[in-house]
Amino acid sequence: MSHVEVLLKAAVSNWSWRFLVWTPEGSVFRRVALSSDYGEGPDMRPSLGSEHPSTQTVIPKAASYQQDPGPLGNVADSRPGPGNRQSRLGASWSAGKLPGTRYFRVILLLLLALTLLLLAGFLHTDLELLTPLFGGQAEGPPVTNVMFLKTHKTASSTVLNILYRFAETHNLSVALPAGRDVHLGYPWLFLARYVEGVGSQQRFNVMCNHLRFNLPEVQKVMPSDTFYFSILRNPVFQLESSFSYYKSYAPAFQGAPSLDAFLASPRTFYNDSDRLRNVYAKNNMWFDFGFDPDAPVEEGYVRARIAEVERRFRLVLIAEHFDESLVLLRRRLRWALDDVVAFRLNSRSARSVTRLAPEARERARRWCALDWRLYQHFNRSLWGQLRAELGPRRLRAEVARLRARRRELAALCLQDGGAPQNRTQIHDPGLRPYQSGAADILGYNLRPGLDNQTRRVCQRLVTPELQYMALLYSLQFPEKPPKNIP
């Protein structure tokens, strides 16, 4: 046996002490109980739920230690007499008397377990976080080859900021749009030639700008060990955001007086022949993955495309569960906490958000049925992975850590109590986000008086997408003309 994992959990109830010992070779929990004259009290065995479904074996009281000595050795080799030490103590072992040395070890282990339990209570600490044995934290160097398929209106700009910061901090190369472009050929299928410097540099570390996924061409740019991931959002809210953001661009939206009017009769406004300009108006996320947004919703076709995504993308985040998604992303990439802490970027003010009635939401789900199937599948997949890898308690603790660190950085970095501001309220022109359509895109003001190092860290956290891309482009290609950001 290479190692033994020992889990001690103690409880004191009605003067009763218990501990459980986990042995890999036995795959069973064994119980030893010390009972006083006041009775044994209620059973305080911890329930580990689905994490260890095979370990909650109840051992019969009278004969269990005679049948199986367990990890503590044979404790049933001597019957207690009427006047022995156990009687004087007012307690009895259920099946025999332990030798003095073993008795001392058991008491010592019990006291140690009780001390840990009390300390955990005082420090508000989850016992599962005290050791990597139970947390199962992945070990190894951080992943540095990453491809993020940046879908539209899905909180992907916030993820982009995370990746840009990591690349800059670790001096990694980023596959950036060539020349004056701000996207990697979107809405056309991606080609390697859309990347600046692809001829002179065969591979890049990070790819995360908007593109329409085309795996053979992406593989010409990214290393073979690249970690692929993406993000999805409920199609109802994704479509609502797209209508606001691309109102003046997509022909299907230009002719509709409102999103409700569009959803009441989408075929009145949507023309298949103008698909490349109308990509934002129907199954936009499906389109970003390289699929046909106008394909019929046939079960075999849908399942095949979803399986294709699963084979390539090792993780798909869900915008509605953004923090939980970041916890799992951080775990998979083996990054530090500050690497994934971020503020919401490219978000809209409340006044530019349309509240849809239940009937309109149902119409949106039917109109974007392919997106809806994609979202449903990977939402279930995300939660299945979270349960399997972290469990509810550890997930809650990790999400709490992430949010606490975000609050700390907001208090350190941001003015106005950390609240996002509209464009006219942002003092630094370099921090003003690009405005599009009818959307009122928000940004942040930094606190005055920050020292240079702190200001640099804080500034990167709130730099809008286009400005950050232009900065990285100038750093990677100083000999090239800088990008002109509107």
N, C-alpha and C positions, 0 to 999 in steps of 0.2 A: 504494500500500500504506500503510494507516494506521499500522501498527506491525508490528514483527518480534519474534516471541518466540524467544529464543535459549536453548537448553538445553545447558549444558556439563557433561559428566560425564567425569572423567579417571580413568585407572587406570594404575598402574605395575606391570608384571609382566615379569620377565626383561629389564629395561632397555628396555621398550617403552612408549611413550606413545601414547595415542589421545585424540581428542575427537570428539564428534558434534555436528553443527549442525542444528537443526530450522528449516526454512523453510516458512511456510504455503503459499506459492505452489507449492512443489515437492512438498509432502506426502511427502518422502522424507528419510531420514537419509543424510548423506554422511560418509565416513571419511577422515581423513588419518593416516598412521602414520609415526612415526620409528623406524627399527629400527637396532640396534647390530650389531656383529660377532658378538654372542652369539645372534643369531637373533631372530625376531619374537615368539616366545612364544605362549601361548594367547590366543585371541580373547576380549577382555574387554568386548565390546559389552554395554551394559546391556539386559536384557530388560524391557520395560515392560508385558508381559502384555496384558490386555484393554483397558488404558487407551488404547493407541495401536496397534491391530492392524495398521494399514496402514503403519507406519513402520519395520518391521524388515527393510528391503531390504538384502541383502548385495551390495556392489559388487565385481565381479571385480577382482583386483589389477592386472593388467597394463595394461588399456586403459580403465579406468573414467574417469580424469581426461582422457584424450584425447577421449572421446566426449561428456563433459558437464563443462564447467569448474566447475559447482557454485557455491555462494555465495562461494567465495574467489577467483573469477576463474580465468582460464586458466593452469594451472600446467604445461602440456605444450608450451610454445612454445620450449623450449631443451633439447636432449638433453645429458645429463651426459657429460663427457669422462672419459678414464681418469685424468687427473691433477688433476681439479678439487677444489674445497673439500669436496664431499660425500665423496669418496674419502678425503681426509685425515682427515675426522671419523669414518670407518669406518661411514658410514650413507648410504643412498641414497633419494631419492624414487622412488616406484614409477613415475612417469611424467614426470618432468622436474624442473628446478631452479627454485625460487622466486626472484624478485628479492629483494634485500637487505631492502627495506622490508617486504615481505609476509612474508619469513622471520622478521623480528623480531616482527611482529604475531602470527604463529602461536605462536612461543615464548612471548610475553607472555600470550596467551590460555591456553596450556597451563599455565603457572605459576599463573595466576589460578584456573583450574579445580582444580588440584591443591591449592592453598591452601584453597579453599572445602571441598574434600573432607576435608582433614585437620582443619580447624576443626570441621566437622560431627561428625567422629569424636570429637574431644576433648570437645565440648559435648553429645554424645549427642543430636544434633539431626537430625531428618529433613529432608533437603534440600528436600522438598516444602513444608515449613513456613516456609522462609526468605523466600518471596515469594508474594503473592497471585496472581501469574501462574499458578502451578501448583496452588495450593490451591483456586482458584476461589471464594473467599469472597464471598458475596453482599454487595453494597454498598447503602447507602441507610438511611433512618431506621428505627428499630425499629417493628415492627408493634404497634399499640396497641388494635386492635379484634379481640377474640378470643372465640370461643365454644368451650368445651370440654364435650363430652358426657361427663358423669361416670358411667361405668358402675360397677356394684357389685362390690366385692371384687376389684379389679383393680390395686391400687396407686394408685387415682385420688385418694385423700386426699393423697398426697404431691404429685401434680400440682396439686391444688387449692391447697396451701400455696404452691407456686411462683407461681401466678396471683394469689393474694391479696397476696403480698409485692410483686409487680410493680405491681399496681394501687395499693397504698398508697404505695409509694415514688414513683410517678409521678403521684399524685393523679388516678387514673382512677376513673370511676364503675363500680360493680358492680351487676348485676341480681340483687338479693337477694330472698329470700322475704318476702312481705308479712306484716305482723302478727307473730303468735307462731309462724308456721310455720318449719320448718327445711329443708323441701324445696320445690321449685317445682311443687307439685301432685302429686307422685309418689304412687301409681302411675298416676294419670289422665294422659291425654295433656295435654301442656303447653298452657296458655292464657296470653296476655299479661297478663291481670288477676292472675295469681299473683305478679307482680313488684311490689315496693313502689315507689311513685312513678311508675308507668308512665304515668299520666295527665298529670302535670306535666312529666315529662322524656321526650321522645319516643324517645330512643336512649341506650343504655349502651355502655360500652367493653368490659366483660368480663362474660361469663356462664359460670358453672362449677359451680353447685350441681346436685344430683340433679334430674333431670326425665326424662320420657318424651318423646323427640324428636317434635316436630310443626313442621315447617319453616315453614308459613305464619304460625303464631303467633310463632315465634322471630324471623322477619323483621320483625315489628311492633316488636320490642324492640331488635334489633341493626342496625347500619349495613350498607349494601349491600356494603362492602368487607371484611366480617368474615372472619377466618381461622378456619375450622372444623376441629377435630381431636378425636380421641377416643383411647381405649385399650382393648385387649382382653387377655385372659389365657387360658391353656390351660383349656378348660372343665372338665377333670377337677379341677384345683386350685381353680378358681373355685367349683365346686359344693361341694367339700369345705369351703371357707371359709364359704360361705353357710350350709351345714348347721350349722356351729358358731355363727355369728353370729346367725342367724334361727331357731334351734331352738325358741324359745319363742313365735315370732310366726307362722310359716307353718304352717297346718294339716297340710300334707303331711309336715313334719318333726316336728311335735308327736307324732304317733302312731307314729313309727319309733323303735325303741330304739337304732339306730345307723345310720350312713351305709351300712354294708355291708348291713344288713337292708333299708334303703330301696331300694338299687340292685338287690338280688336280686329285688324285686317292687314296682317303683315305682307301678304302677297300684293296688296295694292301699291306698296312702296318698294318692295324688294324685287330686284331684277337679277336673275341668275347670270345673265350675260355680262354684268358689270361686277363679277365676283371679287376681283382683286381690290376694288375700292369698297366693296360691301362686306369685307371679311369681318368687320367689327359688329355686323348686324345679325349674324346667325352662326351659332356653334364656333365661336371665335377660338376657344381653347382647343377644340378638336382640330381646327385648321392649323394652329400653332404647332401641334405635334406632327404635322405633315399630312393629315388626312383630308378627305373630301367633306366639306361642311354641308353639302347638299345631298349626300348619300342617303339612301333609304335606311330607316332604322330597322334593319333585319337582324335577328338574334345572332345568327352565325357570323355575320360581318362584324357586328359590334364586339362580340366576344373575341374574335381574332385580333382586332385592333387593340383592345385592352390588353390582351396577352402580349402583344408586341411591345407595348409600353412597359409592361412589367418586366420583360426580359432585359430591356436596356436600362431603365431608370431604377436605381436602387432605393430611391426614396421619393415620394411625392408629398409635399407639404399641403396643408389645408389652411386657407386664409382664416376661416372662422375659428380655427384652433391654432392660432399662429404661435403662441408661446409654447404650447405642447409640441408643436412641430419643430421649433428651434431647439428644444431640449433633445429631441431625438436626432436632429441634424448634428448638433454639437457632439453627441455621443458617437455617431457614425464617423465623423471627421476627426475626432479626438482633438478638438480645439479647446482653448481656454474659455472661461466664461465671458470675459470681456470681448472675445472675438465675435460672439454672436449677440451681444447686447446691442440694441438699436432703437432709435426713435422712429415713429411712423413718418414716412416720407411720401410726398405726392398724394396726400389725402385731401379730401374736399371739405369745404365748410358745410355746415348743416343745411344752410339755405339752398345749396345747389344739389341736394339729395332729394329724389322723388320717392315718396312713400306709396307703394303699390298696394292696392286692395287685394284680398285673397283670390278673387277671380282673375285679376291681371297676372298674379304670380303663377297661377296654374297655366295660363296661356303662355307665359314665358317659358315654363318648363316644357310644354309641348313643342313650342317653336324651336327651342334649343335642346331637343331630346337627346342628341348625341353627347352634348356637353353634360347633360343631366346624368346620363348613364356613366360617363367617365368620372364625374364627381362622386356619385354614390359609391362606386366601386372603391375608389382610392380613399374616400373618407372611412369606409369600413376597414380598409387595409391599414390605414394609419393607426387606428385605435387597436387593431389586433396586434400590431407591432409594439405599441406602447405597453399593452398589458403583458405581452410575452417578455419584453426586455427590461421593463422597469417595475411594473406593478403599480397599483393606485397610490400607495403611501409614498413611495420614492418619487413618483411623477409629481405629486403635489408638492413635495419638498423641493424638487428641482425647479419647478415653475415658480415657486415662492422665491427661491434664490435669484432667479433671472429677473423677476419683477422688482425685487428689492434693490438689486444692482442698477436697474434702469432708473429707479427713483433717486438713487444716490447720484448718478451721473446727471440727471435732470436738475437736481438741486445745485450741483457743482457748475454746470455749463449754461443753463438756460435762464433767460430773463422772462418776465411776465408769468412767473410761477410755473414755467415749463409748458404753458399753453401755446399751441401753434397759432400763427398769425397770418392774416391775408397779405397779399403782395405789397399793398400800400403801407403796411405797418412794419415791414422788414427794413431795417436801417442799412444793412450791408447789401449792395447790389449783387455781390457774388453769391449771396445766400437766397436770392429770390427765385423761386421755382418757375419753370415755363408754364404759361397759361394756355389752355386749349379749349375751344368750344364754349359751352355755357358753364363749364366747371370753374369754381373758385378754388384754386390750388393753394394750399397753406404751406408755410415754412416757419422758421424759428429765428429769434434774436438771441445772440450770445450775451452772457452777463459781462458788463464792463469790468475792467481791472484784473482780468485773468493774466497770469504770467504766460510767457511765450510758449512754454511746453504744454501747459494745460490748455491754452487757447488752441493750439494746433490739434490736440486730441479732440477737443470739443467741436472744433470747426469741421473736422472730417465726419463727425457723427451727423451733422446737419447739412452737409454740402449736397445740393440737389444733383440728380442723376447726370444731366448734361454737363454741368460744370465739373463734376468729378471725372467724367470721361475725358473731357478736354485736358484736365490736369495730368491724368495718366498718359494721355497721348503725347503731351509735351515732354514728359519725363522719359518715355520710351523712345520717342523719335524726335530728339531736339533739333535735328537737321531739317525736319519737315515744317512747312507752314502750320501755325497753330489752327485749331478748329475754331470756326466762328459760331459762337453760341448765341441764339436769339434771346 
